[in-house]
Amino acid sequence: MRKAAAKGLPQAMNGLGWYYHNFKKDYAKATKYWLKAEAMGSPDASFNLGVLYLDGIYPGAPGRNHTVAADYFRKAAEDGHMEGTLRCSLYYITGNLPSFPRDPEKAVIWAKYVAEKNGYLGHVIRKALNAYLDLSWHEALLYYILSAETGIEVSQTNLAHLCEERPKAAKRYLATDCVWRYYNFSVSQHHAPSFAYLKVGDFYYYGYQNRSKDLDASVQMYAQAALDGDAQGFFNLALLLEEGHPIPDHVLDHLDINRTTDSSHISILQKLYERCWNQSNQESVSPCMLASLYLRLRIFAKNVLHSFLVYLLGSLVLSALVAAFVMQRSPALLAVFQPPALSLPEEAHPEYSPRDENTNETSSVQEEEPTITSNSEENGVGPQGTCSSS
């Protein structure tokens, strides 16, 4: 055992600690080996350290310390230690410790974990699976009911699925709605499969069997599936957001989406679709990839349209300002830029032209000429009469 411990095997170190604790009563050496084994992830070592604190024999810590012992028992239980799990269940029933307030529900959950390790229940589940594979629906239904009612999650999920596939057999043997009952039992477990959360989320979204819709509960179920790494959970949350249903801040916090940096509707959608794409098979075309690309195209088109509208509006405003300025300054501008008036030819002013006056004078002279001529002829004076007389 010492050679195995020297090679770093936690089981060997835990065994040496047990030897020094039970046979040599050397609690210092036992603690030394158990601390090394616990650092390597040994749940047995964690439980044994808790026992030292519980019995008050931990080196350097006189007296019993139930609080520290309970913390070690919890650590061992979280790593699957059976007796540590029962201790935690007992602490939740009594509620005597600050770190373990009274909580009967948690007490049942911890105890149920131990019950599920029962070999007989495993045998019943195996019978149910064999009957299902042999297409013996009634026998599979019977064995799944037996194990599901003990609180085993895998039996509850399988039974709900079987009731979906064979509704007539379910109605024949069960008075309650088998699908609704056992899927809800399944999601109440700590380690329910993600598709069970998606199923119940769909029930709340569509309103299962004339039940009223509950989008808030649907968001909770889809978020839990997303936390388990299911791409469909992220996709369904994004669809709910696209339909106008808000996602609560505490759900976004659980999904590690910061509300301060991702405050807009579009930025949250981008994060959800990107996470959906990352969780899906990126080597093939998936709905998450198509939805993400479509969202980016919508953002691009919106930005281009916004820029065009801003440019068009700016142009119209500028044109209106220029037009108003021109209209306001038009008299002064006309006075400055008006060309000098061109003098029209005399023919263009018939009533006032000098030529008309000359024409009138000429016509009057012409009218008088016959009189002068006649007078001349009567007097015997010709055009050169003056010269002749001289």
Salt bridges, closest charged atoms under 4 A:
GLU38 OE2 - LYS75 NZ 2.89
ASP44 OD1 - HIS81 NE2 3.09
GLU116 OE2 - LYS112 NZ 2.46
GLU149 OE2 - ARG181 NH2 3.31
GLU164 OE2 - LYS199 NZ 2.81
GLU165 OE2 - HIS161 NE2 3.17
ASP216 OD1 - HIS245 NE2 3.21
GLU242 OE1 - ARG298 NH2 3.27
ASP249 OD1 - ARG259 NE 3.41
ASP262 OD2 - LYS271 NZ 2.85
GLU274 OE2 - ARG296 NH2 3.81
GLU347 OE2 - ARG355 NH1 3.81
